[in-house]
Amino acid sequence: MFTRILRLPLEEKNSIFLFGPRGTGKTFWLKTHMPDSLYVDLLDFSTYSLLSAHPGRLENLIPQKFDRWIVLDEVQRVPDLLNEVHRLIESRGLRFLLTGSSARSLRRKGVNLLAGRALTYHMHPLVVQELDGAFSLEHALSYGLLPAAIYHTDVKKYLETYVQTYVKEEVLQEGLTRNIGAFNRFLELASFSQGNVLNYSEMARELSLKRLLVADYFQILEDLLLATRIDVFSQRAKRKMTTHQKFYFFDVGVYRTVRPTGPLDASEEIDGAALETLFFQSVKALNDYYEWGYKIFFWRTSSNEGVDFVVYGPQGLHAFEIKRSAAVSPKSLKGLKAFGLDYPEAKLHFLYLGALTEYHGNITALPFEQALRDLPKILGG
């Protein structure tokens, strides 16, 4: 078993939102750390039916003079409950912990997330610091780091079921698109864009869809917490930069499961995107858990010079280039050197599959797994 880094201020009086994709372990964490809470499961059909028809009945489920936490699991299934939660916080001083795997239905309903009366936290797939000795880089790059993907007896089948149930069916259940066939084609095409700069117009032509619909499909994936788009780093830019975004599914295993493969697919391309994804999801998780305050970008000039990730925040500026090679070549350092010329204050990191730490001027080359393990030291100071 593993110990999660996530810490919630359960001793405080504020209510809490805990967002995270399905399967990241929110419910298990809550039942482990809050065994005395009143737990309301909105995935349970009878509970969902009762409260979706009559949100005001929530108060009938709460004993008088109740002073412990009330957990509403998957609150996005009944967005109107937030109005009732707001009322009960004001009238009875109750504390709620509300989990969600989608923010879209809450926003569509115009919900204001309790007008600042609840703190927001996020749960992510596992990171190497939580697995420690149980971490396998080969397994993580093949199957990702969802908790069930670590010990499941048939992890490939689990991930296929996850994609079918939590990705495609979630879209149907929330009524986000009427054309599930078009969305399925979009998912496959999006997987080919993993770690790449997006071009909505080209994708729309390939899918025979409108550009705005393709952009909305990407927004759906973000709202369901299944993917992230990152912007180009352009602060104090000295060169003309690309205006497009890069895209990542939230977990390596989900990316590999969505992406179709065949004899014409180059393993180098798929494995390279997997390396980037594992790094990105690790930085994203640790940044939230430790509250470092970084924002994650990439850097790409119009002449196609670039680095994979730029991590920028109050604690510093870092640039990371990630390669699946076992050696450091001058060509592979070209983007980092260009970034270092424009931003001499940046710390430059080259992550690769070699075994040794090397120093190339102001660039530190690190073995990939070591870099993952050292992220709290690298980024946390």
C-alpha positions as CSV (number, residue, x, y, z in Angstrom):
1,M,0.0,0.0,0.0
2,F,1.1,3.6,-0.5
3,T,0.8,6.8,1.4
4,R,-0.6,9.8,-0.5
5,I,1.0,13.2,-0.2
6,L,-2.4,15.0,-0.3
7,R,-3.1,16.8,2.9
8,L,-6.5,18.6,3.5
9,P,-7.0,21.1,6.4
10,L,-9.6,18.9,8.1
11,E,-9.1,20.8,11.4
12,E,-10.4,24.1,9.7
13,K,-13.9,25.3,9.6
14,N,-13.9,25.9,5.8
15,S,-15.7,23.5,3.6
16,I,-13.6,21.8,0.9
17,F,-13.8,20.9,-2.8
18,L,-11.6,18.0,-3.8
19,F,-11.4,17.6,-7.6
20,G,-9.7,14.8,-9.5
21,P,-10.3,12.4,-12.4
22,R,-12.2,9.2,-11.6
23,G,-9.9,6.4,-10.3
24,T,-7.3,8.7,-8.7
25,G,-8.3,7.5,-5.2
26,K,-10.5,10.4,-3.8
27,T,-13.1,8.1,-2.2
28,F,-10.5,5.7,-0.7
29,W,-8.6,8.7,0.8
30,L,-11.7,10.1,2.3
31,K,-12.9,6.9,3.8
32,T,-9.5,6.3,5.3
33,H,-8.9,9.7,6.7
34,M,-12.5,10.7,7.6
35,P,-14.1,7.5,8.9
36,D,-16.5,9.4,11.1
37,S,-17.9,11.6,8.4
38,L,-21.5,11.4,7.0
39,Y,-20.9,10.0,3.6
40,V,-23.4,10.7,0.8
41,D,-22.6,8.7,-2.4
42,L,-24.1,10.3,-5.5
43,L,-23.0,7.4,-7.6
44,D,-25.5,5.3,-5.7
45,F,-28.7,5.3,-7.8
46,S,-31.2,5.6,-5.0
47,T,-29.3,8.5,-3.4
48,Y,-28.9,10.2,-6.8
49,S,-32.5,9.7,-7.7
50,L,-33.7,11.2,-4.3
51,L,-31.4,14.2,-4.3
52,S,-31.6,15.0,-8.0
53,A,-35.4,15.2,-7.7
54,H,-35.5,17.0,-4.4
55,P,-32.1,18.7,-3.5
56,G,-33.8,20.0,-0.3
57,R,-34.0,16.5,1.0
58,L,-30.3,16.7,1.8
59,E,-31.0,18.3,5.1
60,N,-33.1,15.3,6.1
61,L,-30.0,13.1,5.8
62,I,-28.1,15.2,8.4
63,P,-28.8,14.6,12.1
64,Q,-29.6,17.6,14.3
65,K,-26.5,19.1,16.1
66,F,-24.2,17.3,13.7
67,D,-20.7,18.6,14.1
68,R,-18.6,16.3,11.8
69,W,-17.8,16.4,8.1
70,I,-20.4,15.7,5.5
71,V,-19.0,14.2,2.3
72,L,-20.8,14.6,-1.0
73,D,-19.1,12.2,-3.4
74,E,-19.2,13.2,-7.1
75,V,-21.3,16.3,-6.5
76,Q,-21.2,17.3,-10.2
77,R,-23.9,14.7,-10.7
78,V,-26.4,16.9,-8.9
79,P,-25.1,20.5,-9.3
80,D,-28.3,22.0,-7.7
81,L,-27.1,20.5,-4.4
82,L,-24.6,23.3,-4.1
83,N,-27.4,25.8,-3.5
84,E,-28.6,23.6,-0.6
85,V,-25.0,23.2,0.7
86,H,-24.6,26.9,0.6
87,R,-27.8,27.4,2.6
88,L,-26.8,24.8,5.2
89,I,-23.3,26.3,5.7
90,E,-25.0,29.6,6.4
91,S,-27.9,28.4,8.5
92,R,-26.4,25.6,10.5
93,G,-22.6,26.1,10.2
94,L,-22.1,22.7,8.7
95,R,-18.8,21.6,7.0
96,F,-18.9,19.9,3.7
97,L,-16.3,18.1,1.7
98,L,-17.4,17.8,-1.9
99,T,-15.6,15.7,-4.4
100,G,-16.0,16.0,-8.2
101,S,-14.5,14.5,-11.3
102,S,-16.0,17.2,-13.6
103,A,-16.3,20.9,-13.3
104,R,-18.3,21.4,-16.5
105,S,-21.8,20.7,-15.2
106,L,-21.1,22.9,-12.2
107,R,-20.1,25.8,-14.5
108,R,-23.0,25.2,-16.9
109,K,-25.4,25.5,-14.0
110,G,-23.8,28.9,-13.1
111,V,-22.8,27.5,-9.8
112,N,-20.3,29.8,-8.0
113,L,-18.6,27.1,-6.1
114,L,-20.1,28.4,-2.8
115,A,-18.9,31.9,-3.3
116,G,-15.5,31.3,-1.8
117,R,-16.8,29.5,1.2
118,A,-14.9,26.3,0.3
119,L,-11.2,25.7,-0.4
120,T,-10.3,23.9,-3.5
121,Y,-7.8,21.0,-3.7
122,H,-6.9,18.4,-6.4
123,M,-6.0,14.7,-6.4
124,H,-3.9,13.3,-9.2
125,P,-2.6,9.9,-10.2
126,L,0.2,8.5,-8.1
127,V,3.7,10.0,-8.1
128,V,7.0,8.2,-7.5
129,Q,7.3,9.7,-4.0
130,E,4.1,7.9,-3.0
131,L,5.2,4.6,-4.4
132,D,8.8,4.7,-3.4
133,G,10.2,1.2,-3.7
134,A,7.1,0.0,-5.5
135,F,7.7,2.4,-8.4
136,S,8.7,0.8,-11.7
137,L,9.6,3.2,-14.6
138,E,8.9,0.6,-17.2
139,H,5.4,-0.1,-15.7
140,A,4.6,3.5,-15.3
141,L,5.5,4.3,-18.9
142,S,3.4,1.4,-20.1
143,Y,0.3,1.6,-17.8
144,G,0.4,4.9,-16.0
145,L,0.0,5.6,-12.4
146,L,-3.7,5.3,-11.5
147,P,-3.8,3.4,-8.2
148,A,-5.6,0.4,-9.7
149,A,-3.1,0.2,-12.5
150,I,-0.3,-0.5,-10.1
151,Y,-1.6,-3.8,-8.7
152,H,-4.4,-4.9,-10.9
153,T,-4.1,-8.5,-12.2
154,D,-5.1,-7.5,-15.7
155,V,-4.0,-3.9,-16.0
156,K,-4.5,-3.7,-19.7
157,K,-8.2,-4.7,-19.4
158,Y,-8.6,-2.3,-16.5
159,L,-7.4,0.6,-18.5
160,E,-9.6,-0.4,-21.5
161,T,-12.6,-0.5,-19.1
162,Y,-11.6,2.8,-17.6
163,V,-11.5,4.6,-20.9
164,Q,-14.8,3.1,-22.0
165,T,-16.5,3.8,-18.6
166,Y,-15.0,7.0,-17.3
167,V,-14.1,8.8,-20.6
168,K,-16.7,7.9,-23.2
169,E,-19.7,7.2,-20.9
170,E,-19.0,10.3,-18.8
171,V,-19.4,12.3,-21.9
172,L,-22.7,10.6,-22.7
173,Q,-24.0,10.9,-19.2
174,E,-23.4,14.6,-19.0
175,G,-25.0,15.1,-22.4
176,L,-21.8,16.8,-23.6
177,T,-22.2,15.7,-27.2
178,R,-24.9,14.0,-29.2
179,N,-22.5,12.5,-31.7
180,I,-20.5,10.0,-29.7
181,G,-19.0,8.6,-32.9
182,A,-17.5,11.9,-33.9
183,F,-16.2,12.3,-30.3
184,N,-14.6,8.8,-30.4
185,R,-12.8,9.7,-33.6
186,F,-11.7,13.0,-32.0
187,L,-10.3,11.0,-29.0
188,E,-8.1,8.9,-31.2
189,L,-6.9,12.0,-33.1
190,A,-6.2,13.8,-29.9
191,S,-4.0,10.9,-28.7
192,F,-1.8,11.5,-31.8
193,S,-1.5,15.1,-30.6
194,Q,-0.1,14.0,-27.2
195,G,2.8,16.3,-26.3
196,N,2.4,18.2,-29.6
197,V,1.3,21.7,-30.6
198,L,-2.4,21.8,-31.5
199,N,-3.8,23.0,-34.7
200,Y,-7.6,23.0,-34.5
201,S,-8.1,23.8,-38.2
202,E,-6.0,20.8,-39.4
203,M,-7.8,18.5,-37.0
204,A,-11.2,19.8,-38.0
205,R,-10.4,19.1,-41.7
206,E,-9.2,15.6,-40.8
207,L,-12.3,14.9,-38.8
208,S,-14.7,16.7,-41.2
209,L,-15.9,18.8,-38.2
210,K,-16.2,22.5,-37.6
211,R,-13.1,24.1,-36.0
212,L,-15.2,25.4,-33.0
213,L,-16.5,21.9,-32.3
214,V,-13.0,20.5,-32.2
215,A,-12.0,23.3,-29.7
216,D,-15.1,22.5,-27.6
217,Y,-14.2,18.8,-27.6
218,F,-10.8,19.7,-26.1
219,Q,-12.6,21.9,-23.5
220,I,-14.8,18.9,-22.6
221,L,-11.7,16.8,-21.9
222,E,-10.3,19.6,-19.7
223,D,-13.6,20.0,-17.9
224,L,-13.8,16.3,-17.2
225,L,-10.2,16.6,-15.8
226,L,-9.0,14.1,-18.3
227,A,-6.6,16.4,-20.2
228,T,-4.7,19.7,-20.0
229,R,-3.6,22.2,-22.6
230,I,-0.6,24.3,-21.8
231,D,0.4,27.7,-23.2
232,V,3.6,28.9,-24.6
233,F,5.9,30.8,-22.3
234,S,6.1,34.3,-23.6
235,Q,7.2,36.5,-20.7
236,R,9.8,39.0,-21.9
237,A,9.9,37.1,-25.2
238,K,12.8,38.1,-27.4
239,R,11.7,36.0,-30.4
240,K,8.5,35.5,-32.3
241,M,6.7,32.6,-30.5
242,T,4.1,30.1,-31.6
243,T,0.5,31.0,-30.6
244,H,-0.8,27.4,-30.3
245,Q,-1.1,25.2,-27.2
246,K,0.3,21.8,-26.3
247,F,-2.0,19.0,-25.2
248,Y,-1.6,16.1,-22.7
249,F,-4.0,13.4,-21.4
250,F,-3.7,13.4,-17.6
251,D,-2.2,9.9,-17.3
252,V,0.3,7.8,-19.4
253,G,-1.9,4.7,-19.2
254,V,-5.0,6.5,-20.4
255,Y,-3.0,8.1,-23.2
256,R,-1.6,4.7,-24.4
257,T,-5.1,3.1,-24.1
258,V,-6.8,5.8,-26.2
259,R,-4.0,5.9,-28.8
260,P,-4.5,3.3,-31.6
261,T,-1.3,1.4,-32.5
262,G,-0.3,-0.6,-35.5
263,P,2.6,-1.8,-37.6
264,L,3.1,1.7,-39.1
265,D,3.3,3.5,-35.7
266,A,6.9,4.3,-34.6
267,S,7.5,3.2,-31.0
268,E,9.9,6.2,-30.6
269,E,7.1,8.6,-31.1
270,I,4.7,6.9,-28.7
271,D,7.4,6.3,-26.0
272,G,8.7,9.9,-26.3
273,A,5.2,11.2,-25.6
274,A,4.8,8.8,-22.7
275,L,8.0,10.1,-21.1
276,E,6.8,13.7,-21.4
277,T,3.4,12.8,-20.0
278,L,4.8,11.0,-17.0
279,F,7.0,14.0,-16.2
280,F,4.2,16.5,-16.7
281,Q,1.7,14.6,-14.5
282,S,4.3,14.3,-11.8
283,V,5.1,18.0,-11.8
284,K,1.4,18.9,-11.9
285,A,0.6,16.7,-8.9
286,L,3.5,17.8,-6.8
287,N,2.9,21.4,-7.6
288,D,-0.6,21.1,-6.2
289,Y,0.3,19.0,-3.2
290,Y,3.2,21.1,-2.0
291,E,1.5,24.4,-3.1
292,W,4.7,25.6,-4.9
293,G,2.7,28.1,-7.0
294,Y,4.3,27.2,-10.3
295,K,2.6,27.5,-13.7
296,I,3.6,25.0,-16.4
297,F,4.3,26.2,-19.9
298,F,6.3,25.1,-23.0
299,W,8.6,27.2,-25.2
300,R,8.5,27.2,-28.9
301,T,9.7,29.9,-31.3
302,S,8.2,30.4,-34.8
303,S,11.5,29.0,-36.2
304,N,10.8,25.8,-34.2
305,E,13.4,26.1,-31.5
306,G,11.9,25.0,-28.2
307,V,12.0,23.1,-24.9
308,D,9.3,20.7,-23.6
309,F,8.4,22.4,-20.4
310,V,8.9,25.7,-18.6
311,V,8.0,25.8,-14.9
312,Y,7.7,29.3,-13.7
313,G,6.6,30.7,-10.3
314,P,7.6,32.5,-7.1
315,Q,10.4,29.9,-6.5
316,G,12.1,30.2,-9.8
317,L,12.3,29.6,-13.5
318,H,13.1,26.1,-14.8
319,A,13.3,24.7,-18.3
320,F,13.2,20.9,-19.0
321,E,14.0,19.0,-22.2
322,I,13.1,15.3,-22.2
323,K,14.6,12.7,-24.6
324,R,14.3,8.9,-24.7
325,S,17.9,8.6,-25.7
326,A,20.6,7.0,-23.6
327,A,23.2,9.7,-24.3
328,V,23.5,13.4,-24.4
329,S,24.2,14.9,-27.8
330,P,24.9,18.6,-28.7
331,K,21.9,18.6,-31.0
332,S,19.6,17.6,-28.1
333,L,20.7,20.5,-26.0
334,K,20.1,23.1,-28.7
335,G,16.7,24.2,-27.4
336,L,17.8,24.5,-23.8
337,K,20.8,26.6,-24.9
338,A,18.6,29.0,-26.9
339,F,16.2,29.3,-23.9
340,G,19.2,30.0,-21.6
341,L,20.4,32.8,-23.9
342,D,17.0,34.5,-23.6
343,Y,16.5,33.7,-19.9
344,P,20.0,33.6,-18.2
345,E,18.3,33.3,-14.8
346,A,16.7,30.0,-15.7
347,K,17.8,26.6,-14.4
348,L,18.2,24.3,-17.3
349,H,17.5,20.5,-17.1
350,F,18.0,17.8,-19.6
351,L,16.3,14.5,-18.7
352,Y,17.3,11.3,-20.5
353,L,17.4,7.5,-20.2
354,G,21.2,7.4,-19.4
355,A,22.6,6.4,-16.1
356,L,24.8,9.3,-15.2
357,T,24.4,12.9,-14.1
358,E,26.3,15.2,-16.5
359,Y,27.0,18.9,-16.7
360,H,27.1,20.7,-20.0
361,G,27.9,24.3,-19.2
362,N,24.8,25.6,-17.4
363,I,22.7,22.6,-18.3
364,T,22.3,19.6,-15.9
365,A,21.6,16.3,-17.6
366,L,19.8,13.9,-15.2
367,P,18.7,10.3,-15.6
368,F,14.9,10.4,-16.0
369,E,13.9,8.4,-13.0
370,Q,16.3,10.2,-10.7
371,A,14.8,13.5,-11.9
372,L,11.3,12.3,-11.0
373,R,12.5,11.3,-7.5
374,D,14.4,14.6,-7.1
375,L,11.5,16.9,-8.2
376,P,10.8,18.1,-4.6
377,K,14.4,19.1,-4.3
378,I,14.7,20.6,-7.8
379,L,11.5,22.6,-7.7
380,G,10.9,23.0,-4.0
381,G,14.2,24.4,-3.2
